[in-house]
Amino acid sequence: MPIRMVTVVALSLVVLGAGGLPQASGAGQDRGRLSGVTQISYGCPGPQREGEPCEHWSSFARARFRVTTLRSGATRIVTSDGLGRFTLALTVGRYRLTPLRQARTTGGPPLTVTIRAAATTWTRVRFQGFPRML
């Protein structure tokens, strides 16, 4: 029994010594995750009362939006999945998400998100549908 314990401890030390686990200042600690959904609205689907806002938001599958790193200006295009969901691993920092013009939409207002180390930031990327219902 004691021989097995020593073997396990020795193997654990080899794994730790070889960098098997991230260090406190390692690269894994300066990354976070951005998860969310893409949604689209064509306006009000029916009559509305004056002065009351009316938006009906639906999932927007395969929607494209631009992710821009505010620090460096680097960009990439992201496409949500068939249910309008997405998840990205990003370096810690601030990002601007810009909904892009595509079929059935004119794009949408950009939004800014902050990614924190070892955390998930959740957001909605919203698109304005075309044509709009009033």
BELKA-V117268 format. One record per residue. N is the residue number from 1. D_FIRST is the distance of its C-alpha to the first C-alpha in Angstrom with 1 decimal. Layout:
BEGIN
n->(N:N)
d_first->(D_FIRST:D_FIRST)
END
This chain:
BEGIN
n->(1:2:3:4:5:6:7:8:9:10:11:12:13:14:15:16:17:18:19:20:21:22:23:24:25:26:27:28:29:30:31:32:33:34:35:36:37:38:39:40:41:42:43:44:45:46:47:48:49:50:51:52:53:54:55:56:57:58:59:60:61:62:63:64:65:66:67:68:69:70:71:72:73:74:75:76:77:78:79:80:81:82:83:84:85:86:87:88:89:90:91:92:93:94:95:96:97:98:99:100:101:102:103:104:105:106:107:108:109:110:111:112:113:114:115:116:117:118:119:120:121:122:123:124:125:126:127:128:129:130:131:132:133:134)
d_first->(0.0:3.8:5.4:5.5:6.7:9.1:10.3:11.2:12.9:14.7:15.9:17.1:19.0:20.6:21.8:23.2:24.8:26.4:28.2:26.1:27.2:30.8:31.8:34.0:37.0:36.0:38.4:36.5:37.6:41.3:41.5:42.2:43.3:46.8:47.0:50.1:52.8:56.2:59.1:62.8:65.8:69.3:70.7:71.9:72.0:74.9:77.3:76.1:77.6:79.2:77.1:73.8:71.4:70.3:67.6:65.6:62.4:60.8:57.8:59.0:57.0:56.8:58.4:58.6:58.3:58.1:55.4:56.7:54.7:57.0:55.9:56.5:58.6:56.3:56.7:55.2:56.3:53.9:54.5:53.1:51.7:53.5:52.9:54.0:50.5:49.0:45.9:45.9:43.5:45.7:45.6:46.2:49.9:53.0:54.3:57.5:57.4:60.7:61.5:63.4:66.6:66.1:67.5:68.3:67.6:69.3:65.9:65.2:64.8:62.2:59.4:57.2:53.5:51.0:47.5:44.8:41.4:38.6:41.0:43.0:46.8:48.6:52.3:55.2:57.3:60.7:63.5:67.2:68.3:71.6:74.0:73.7:74.9:76.9)
END
